[in-house]
Amino acid sequence: MITAAIAGAAVATVAAAPLVYRGIRKQQRANAARIDSPNGIVEGRYVTIGGVEQWLQIRGEDRDNPVLLVVHGGPGSPYSVFTPVLREWERYFTVVHWDRRGAGKTLRRNGFKAEELDFELMVEDGIEVAEHLREYFGQERILLMAGSMGTIVGLPMVKRRPDLFCAYVGTDFYVNMVENERQGRLDTIERLRAANNKRGVAALEKLDADPRTWDVKSWGTRMQWSMGTDPTTGNAALTRLFKLLLTKPDYSLADVSAWLKGFGKSRDTMFEQFMRWDARALGTSFEVPFYLFQGARDVVTLTEPAVEYFKEIDAPEKQLVLIENASHFCAFSEPGQFLQALRTVRC
């Protein structure tokens, strides 16, 4: 009986070890993220946007700094999980992360409602968020940064309401989704062949050459092999993302679960919508300064099409920065380089 009790205690200890480690890492991250400056701001709260309570995380060392609204990708993957690697950004900007409908803490508060997952509705929400922030901080205009599928929300926002924004910063930029996936599949097959990875080649050659015929599982196959063969980071960015998610100081396990649910279900629900995306359909003329900070070797949102699109942009000011040694998630894999580029934006 004593042996059984000892064995039971040992099993319980082993089972609890990950939670103990998680608690330690959460506290370490909280200590590293602390903001004590007199005019600093650290807030996490719900704001009613479009009739729905939506989550905003707001952090910065000086609330008089320019407000940077981050429009996340995914389409259901809030970038607030990267807060620890963006700590230096908060010296120069008030960084706002917004959990959209069907994502993160907004999903946890409201539940998952597939009928509300519409990019057009999210654009309207984003404009309302920007109006709220402009009033809350007493700033005439704010800076908008949109990443990956956040492009599908952020680009229309600045197109419709240029009066709200001092500049637009695009990163991990999607130009034309169908063409991006067509070329991405071919590029990945080439890398797989060079590595003599017959299994990967076979998986991608099973996909139709025309991405318009794909379902979400097909698209996931392309993502899996493209990110897995990324010559810059491999799957390091995604691995880092999930480690940060599990140790985010203000996230309970229920919050982690909601984030993961939104990550998968938003992608599945919005697949047909994002596969129709074509940035050029909005036109290439903008009334605000236009900045593109792109990973120099992005294998997800391909770098070359983004650079070609940038050449067509007509804006009061524009700047292209290719982030060296970076692929997708370049803002988070090379936050120092990215911040250096951000600080050139006049706002």
Secondary structure, DSSP 8 states (H G I E B T S, - for coil): -HHHHHHHHHHHHHHHHHHHHHHHHHHHHHHHH----TT-EEEEEEEEETTEEEEEEEEES-TTS-EEEEE-BTTTB-GGGGGGGGGGGGGTSEEEEEE-TTSHHHHHHH---GGG--HHHHHHHHHHHHHHHHHHHT-S-EEEEEEGGGHHHHHHHHHH-GGGEEEEEEES--SBHHHHHHHHHHHHHHHHHHTT-HHHHHHHHTS-SSGGG--HHHHHHHHHHHHHT-TTTTTHHHHHHHHHHHT-TT--HHHHHHHHHHHHHHHHHHHHHHTT-BGGGG-SB-SS-EEEEEETT-TTTTHHHHHHHHHH-B-SSEEEEEETT--TTHHHHSHHHHHHHHTTS--
